């Protein structure tokens, strides 16, 4: 049986960071287990190919259960099945969320997680193309760059937003979030800069790091309530690895709670129904699932002298992520200083739903709620680790969420009918010019609402009875086990979740190092 100081489960956005930081000490040994594939598929590196990666062999291809508020549709929930996790298949947009999101986390009983506390960790990871300032770093591993060049259509989107009263905000991750601008991407030298590319590739030669891909962890191993190792399936055989210090679970918002439950940590009644011996009755495991929803508004482009320029610049070796280039954050009640409740993604592509890119020239904006009220859950389908979890998102269970999406569509229609789009705006094909009344828009939203691919919250951090981890990210009721990924978020951040997950990896690694340092000091004091 092999033995390591730390075992990290999941080489996604957080797990890659933890593996990097923990092996900076040459005497610390780390085993990084990834159930997915190597990140060698050429399309991963080509930003323009990102829409083709979900539903491929690089994706777990999860689906929700029939959603009761979406006409009982099952919602496609892609998750990266590859080194780098979802950062290897996502749209590469670099957004941190709103300052207030993190202050809210602290107010919920999580000291050390305020915006001022987490900002240094965002800066630590970042190599910002524009240079360093109070909000950005240049010494980090993760390349954050401008789209060069953005399409004419995306630039017109920003102009149109300003024309209807919103500010131009060149930095969504700076002093404020509201306004319109071209997004920044995690791209380096024209290629996707995933967490694997940024944090693993540079350290592959470290002798104290062992990476095993195609390794499906089946359960955590305990002696009483002490975590002593993991069991995993690799190349058709079961293996076990022992841990000297801690196991770090970084498998994401669907698979981290799944593995906890398979290992006997979760709601006792659910575990007993599955025939799984209970190690710790922790009812919050798998609860509190939150995700962003998206609804598209799509237009064709008419033939005009400017039309070729509108889609120009989609050079896969240089710029666009093939999906969204420009964005807008706003508050539906028109308060320019309020925390935005809507985020918009604009791209020069005809798109209605995942896997449904239409032929012809066009542009699409997707309307997204930054802080939706839907709360879902993740539970076990069976005790078999190979079975996907049961996912219930409960999108649009709140009528206020539905109304905000209606308002968002109306705002986009106003924006698209500014003079900025006059030269190339064609027919609205989604929702369609005939869909006018609020009732008709609500029906459209319930039929076409999809996920923004941002699931969080299922192993939430806190001190209340439903918290799964404490503010140090230690799993309650056991020792030697932490969760470090998006599942620890107590509430969803207002924006894309990849950058916040990398930040969680950075802070989590520091928390682990600090705990070991304290432990060493205690041992020295006892010895003396």
N, C-alpha and C positions, 0 to 999 in steps of 0.2 A: 504494500500500500504506500503510495507516494504521500509526502508531507510537505506543507508549505506554511509560511507565516500567515498569508492571506489568500483567500479564494474569492475571486470576483466572478459573479454569475451574470453574463450578458455583456457583450462588447458593443454596446450602443453608445449613445451620446454621453451618458454619464460614466458607464463602465470603462470606456477607453481613457477618460480623464483620470479616473481612480487608479487604473493600472499604471498609467504614466507616472503619476505623482508618488505612488507608493514604492515604485522601483527606483526612485531617485537615490534612495539609500541602497548602496550596493550589497549590503548585508541582509536586506529584506527580500524574501522570496515570495513571488506572486504567481498563482495559477489563474489565468483568464479563460473561462469556458464560454464558448459561443455555439449555440445550437444551429446557427445558420451557415451560409456558404462563404467562401472567400470572396473578397471584393475585386475580383479580377475581370468581371464582365466589362467590356469596353464602354458600353452605354452608361455605366455609372459615372464615368468621368466627363461625359458630354452633357453640359447643362441643358441643351435643347431636348435631350432625350428623357428628361425627368418624367413627363406624363406617361411614358411607356414602361416604367419600372414597376409601379403597382400592378398586381395581377400576374407578374412574372415569377420565375423561380426564386427571386430575391424577396418575396413577400409571403407572409404567413397567410394572407387572404382570409382574414377573419370577417365574419358577418355578425351583425347583431341579431337578436331574436326579432320577430315581427314587432314593429314599433307602433304602439296603440294610437299615437297622435299623428302618424304619418301614413294613414291608410293601410296599416299593417304591413308596410314594406320592410324587408330586411335591409339594413344599411351596411354597405361595404366599409370595412374598417382595416385598411392596409397597415401593416407593421413590417419593418425591415427584417428580413430573414438572412442577414449578411453581416460581415464585419462592418462596424459603423452603425448598425441598426437602421433606424428610420432616417438618420442623417445621410445614409447612402442612397435613399430613394426619394427624399422629400424635394421641395421646391427651392431650398437653399436660402430662403428669406431670413435675414438676421434682424429679429425684433426681440426686445427684452421684456416687454410689458410696461405697464404704467408704474410710476413711483409708488402710488398709493396701494398697489397690489401687495407689495412687500411690507409696507407699514401695517397693512391689515393683517398679514400673517403674524406679525409680532403682537398685535393687539389681541389675537386669538390665543395668546399664551405661548408664543414661540420667541423667546428672547434671542437676539443675535441674528434675526432674519429681517430686520427693517431694511429699507432701501439703502440707507447709508452703510449698513453692515454688509450687504451683498454687492454693492457697486464695485468694491475693490476686486471681487472675484470675477465679475464681468470683464473688468479691465485686465486682469491677470491673463486670461485666455486669449485676449484680442491682439491681432496685428492689424490695426486700422489703417487702411490705405491713405486716408486723409491726414493722418498724423495724430499725435497725442494731444489731449486736452483734459479738462476736469472730468469728462465722462468717458474717455476712450484711452486705450493703451496700444502700444506698438511693439511690445516685447513678448507677446503671447504667441502661441502656436497656431491659432485659428485665423486664417486670412479673411478679412471683411473688406469687400471692394464695391465700387460703384459699377453699375451696368454701363458698358461702353461698346457701342452707343445704344441708348434706349431708342425704341422706335418712335417715329413721328406721332403715332397714335397715343403712346404713353405720355409723351410730352404734352400733347393736346389735352389729355385727361387732367393733368395738373393745372394747365391754363384754365380749363373749364371750371374746375373746383374753385379756383381763385375768383373767377368771374361771378360765381353765385354766392360769394361771401366767405369762403374758407381761406385760411392763411396758407401761404407756402411755407412748409416746415422741412428744411433740408435734412434734419436729423431727428427721426422718430425716437432715437435712443438717447437724446440729449436732455436739455432742460425741461422740455415739454413734449407731449405726444401728439396733441391735436394738430390737424392740418394735412396738407397734401404734398406728396413728393414721389420721386423715384425710389424704390426700395434698394437697399444694399443686400448683397448676397455673400454667402460663404463660398467664394470662388478664388482660386489661386492659379495664375498663369493660364486663364481660360478654362480651367478644369474644376469640377466639383471639389470642394475641400471639406470632406466628411470628417467626422470625429476620428475615424480610423486613419485617414490620410494625415490629419493634423497631429494626433496624439500617439498613434501606434507605429506608423511607418518609421518615424525618426528614431524609435527605440527598439526596433526588432532585434538588434544585436546585443541587448542587455542580457547577460547570462542568468540574471535573477528573475527574468520574466519568461514564463511558459504559456504559450497560447495554444489552445486546442479548439479547433472548429469542428462542426458536426457533432457537438457534444450536448446532448439533451439531458439536463439535470432532472432526475426523477424524484429526488427527495433530499432534504437536509437531514443530517445525522445528529442525534442528540444523546448525551448521557445525562439523564434527568432533564434539566432545563438548560444545560450547557451545550452550545453548538460545537460539535467536534469535527465536522466534515460534511462532505456531500457524496451522493451517489449519482452517477450519470451514465447514460448509454452512449457508447462511441463505437462505430464500426461493428454494430451488432452485438456488442458485449457490454455487460455491466461492469463499471469500475467504481472504486471508492478512492477518495482523497481526504486526508486528514488535515486539519488546520491547527496551527499553534496559537493563533491570536483571534482572528475574526473572519467570518464569512460576510461578504458584501453582496447583497442581492440588488442587481441593476438590470432586471429583465423587462422593465416597463410596466405601464399601468394595467395591462391585461395579464401578463405572465408573472409578475412579482407576486400579486395576491394568489394567483393560481398555485404557485410553488409553495407559498406559505401554507395554503390549505392542504395541499397534497402531503405536507410534512407534519400536519396535525396542529397548525396554528390558525385559528379562525373561529367562527361561530360554532360552538360545540354541537348544537342540534344539527346543523348542516353536515358537519364532519361525521357525526355518528350515523346519519342517514346514508352516507357514502361508505360506511364501514372503515373509517380512518380513525385510528387511536388518537385521542385528544392530548396534545402536549400542553397547550395553553388555550383557554377559552377567550378569544379575542374577537368580539362580535363585529368590530369595524373593518376587518379584513375583507376587501372586495366591495365595500360600500363606498358611497361618496364619489362615484364615477361622474366626472364632468368633462364636457367636450364642446368645442365651438361648432356651430351649424353654419352652413353656407347655402345661399340661394342665388342662382345666376340671372343676370339680365344681359341678353346677347343681341347684337346687331350685325347684319351683313354690311359689307362695304360696297358702295356703288362704284361703277367704273367712272373714273375721273382722272385728270392729269396728276392729282396728288396721291391716288390710290397706291401706286407702286411704292411710294415713299413711306406710306403708312405702315407697311409690313417690312420695310427695309431694316437691316440691322440684326436680323435673327441669325447671326453667324454662330453656329454651335461651338466654334473654336474660340469665340470672344465673349459673348454676352448673355443673351436672354436665357432664362430658365425654362423657356417654352411654355410658361403658364402665366405668371404674374410679374409685371414690371413696375407698375405704379400703384400707389396706395393712398388712402385717405382715412383718417380717424376723426370722428365727430360725435357730438351729442345730439340726439334726435330732437331735443327741445330747443336747440339753437344756442345753448349756453356755451360760448367759445372757451370759457375757462373751466367748465366742468370736466370730470373724468369721462373720456369718450365711452359711449355704449355701443358704437358700431365701428367696424373696420371694413374697408373695401379693398378688393384685390382686382386690379385691372390688367388685362393682357391682350395682345393682338392676335387672338385665336378664337374661333367659334367653339364654345364649350357649353354643354348643358349639364352633364353629370359624368361621374367617373367612367372611363371607357367609351364615352360618346362625344368624340370630337367630330364636328361636322365638316363636310367638304366646302371649299370656297373660302373667300376672304371675309374676315369679320373681326369683331372685338367683343370681349365679354368682361363684365365686372361681376364679382360675386360679393354679396352682402353678407356680413358675418356679425353675429352678436359677440361683443367682447366679454360680457359677463352674463351668460345665459343662466336661467334659473333651474334648468333641468338637472336632476340628480338621478343617476342610474346605479348599476351594480355589476359586479363580475362574480360568478360563482362556478363551481365545478359541474361539468357535465357528467363526469364519471371519475372513479379513482385512477383511470388510465392516464398517465402523463402525456400520451400522444394525442389525446382528445382535446379539441379546442375548448376554451372556456365558454360558459354561457354569458353573453354580453347583452345587457339591457341599458340603453342610453336615455330613453324617455325624452327625446327631443320634442320641444314645443308643448310640453305639458302645461306651460304657463301662457295664459292669454296675453300677458304684457309682452312676452318674447315675440309672439306672433305679430302683435301690433307694431313693434319696433322694426321687424323685417318688412312689413307693409310700408312703413315710413321710409325705410331705406330704399326700397324699389322706387318710390315716388321721387326721392331725392336724386337718384340716378337718372331717372327719366328727365328731370329738369336739367341735370348736368349735360346729358347727351343732346339736348336740344338747344344748347348754347351755340354761338357762332363758331366756336373752336372746331365743331364736328360737321359744320355745314357742307364742307367740300367732299366728304366721303361717307357721311352717315346714310346707310340704307335702311331696309326694313328691320323692325324689331321682331326677331323670331322667337324670343323667349323673354317674358311671358307671352308676348304678342300684342299688337295694337288693340285687339278686341278685348283684352283682359284689362278692364278699367275699374270696376267697382271694388270696394274693399272686400266684399264677399268673394268675388272672382279671384282677387289676389291671394286671399287666404287659402282658397282651394288650390291655387297654383303652388303656393309655398308648401302646403302639406304633401303635394305630389312630387316636388322636385328638391326639397330640402335634403342636404347630405351633410356628412361630417367634414370638418376642417382638418381632420387627422391629428387632433391635439388632445388625446385622452390623458387625464391626470386624476389624482386624488384618491386612489383606491387603497393606499396604505398611508393615510394622511398623518401628518405631523401635528402633535398637540398634547394636551394634558387632560382632555375630557374623556369620558368613558368609551367613545367611539374612535379615539386616536389609536393608531397602530404603532407609530414610532414616536419617541420623545423628541424634543428640539435638538438633541444630539444625533438623531436618526437611528437610535437603538430600538430594536423591536421590544415592545413591552412584555415582561413576563419571562424572558429568556436572557441569557448572556452570550456574548460572542457573535451576535448577529445584528447587522444593520441593513436598512434599505436605503439606497442612494440612487434615485431616479425620479422621473416625473410623478410617480405615484404618491410621493410624500407631500405634494402640494396640498395644503388644506383647502384652497380655493383656486380657481382657474385664473391665470394671468390674462390681462387684456392685450392679447397679441399671440403671435406664433410661439411655440413652446420649445424649439430646439435650443436657442441661446439660454433660456432659463434652466434647461436640463443640464447643459454643460456647466453653468454656474453652480448648480447643485452638486455636480461631480467635483468641482474645485473645492467648495466649502466642505463637502463630505470628507474628502481626503484630508483636509486640515483637521477636522474633528477627530478622525481616526488617529492621525499622528499625535495630536495633543493628548488623547487618551493614553496612548502607549507611553508618551513622555512622562505623564503623571504616574503611570504604573511603575516605570523604572525608578522614579524618585521614591515611591513608597517602598519598593523592595530594598533600595539602598538604605533608607531610614531604618527598616526592620533589621537589616544585616548589621547596621552599626549599633 
